[in-house]
Amino acid sequence: MLSSLIGEMSLRDKALQLLVVGGPGTDLIEAINQRVGSSCVGGVFLTEAQNNWGFDINGRASADAVLAAALGCTVGPVVVTDAEAGLRVLKVPVEPLVHPKNLDVALGEDLPGATAEFRSRSTRFASDLAAAGVHLNLGVLADVDVDANHYMARQRRSFGGDPVAVGALSEAMVMGHCEAGVAAVLKHFPNQGATLNDPHFGDSVSSNSFEQWRSFGAVPYVDTVAPVVMTGHIRYRGVDGDRPASLSSEITNGWLRSELGFNGVVITDDLATMAGVTVEGTAGARAVAAIEAGADWVLFVSFSEIEQIIASIVERASADPGFLARVDESLDRLLRLKAALGLVNPLDPDQFSLC
């Protein structure tokens, strides 16, 4: 059935499914439809607008608009948000998930107890996200801090510098989401905790070598049940021409898929606005490079260049059978995930595993 669905799609339909696009306001899906003549994109990332939640704080207006628009889609879009533990990154008006450092159980004294408590709280948190209409949460941090001077530690977002503890806590958050029927995204691969600089504002280079990463930053990703992993705009000097991980086949296909055996969906960090990647050509060129490197979803938090992105993917797929095969490989993974979330009309969600 999956191969038949993919075979029936036009190249434009396929390109749309590889995009997760965002923008402010509660009429985002209508704006996308007006730009490209379709609501059947891969996903819609809802965010804040002028100090108001993208989601209607009194209900779920934005999510409902996406779901209503998806009624005409054989493969509907996922509703996407970014809701991390704590208050630093929380784009939906739900009760925040306590950060692991603030749990009632002391991390250093009782990691199993803290993990169990965090999983329970994560289930309740993800249930609130599901009630708000969210399918996919970009908010599970697996970054391991090198020291207090590195970027994620300075942000006070990450779960610490112990790879085993970070792995246990991030997996607990993933499992909590699984139990609530929400797809959790583990990020930022390979490890944003090993970079000094913020990728929003410039190059973000790892201070760890590949060998150091294998015994440190890789630990939270080993045997994860997370359905989705996000690649960050993290550069390793001398690796794949210094390309950021989000555009690097050596890192995405090599380290993540071959080295760690991850066979789920890969989504990039934002390719639209982050200076750590926007130097890498046009929006369309960045999208094509990310897909070629092994990404299944390309994330653009602004949909302003959506026509160019679609045209670039279609043009490359039309000219290069190898790239078209790469696109179809991604579609197989994406449709399996969407089927598990109940977003593929002909398919029974119970026949597919979310995690």
Secondary structure, 3 states (H helix, E strand, C coil): CHHHHHHHCCHHHHHHHCEEEEECCCCHHHHHHHHHCCCCCCEEEECCECCECCCCCCCCHHHHHHHHHHHHCCECCEEEECECCCCCCECCCCCCCCCHHHCCCCCCCCHHHHHHHHHHHHHHHHHHHHHCCCCEEEEEECCCCCCCCCHHHHHCCCCCCCHHHHHHHHHHHHHHHHHHCCEEEEEEECCHHHECCCCCCCCEEECCCHHHHHHCCCHHHCCCCCCEEEECCEECCCCHHHCEHHHCHHHHHHHHHHHCCCCCEEEECCCCCCHHHHCCCCHHHHHHHHHHHCCCEEEECCCCCHHHHHHHHHHHHHHCHHHHHHHHHHHHHHHHHHHHCCCECCCCHHHCCCC
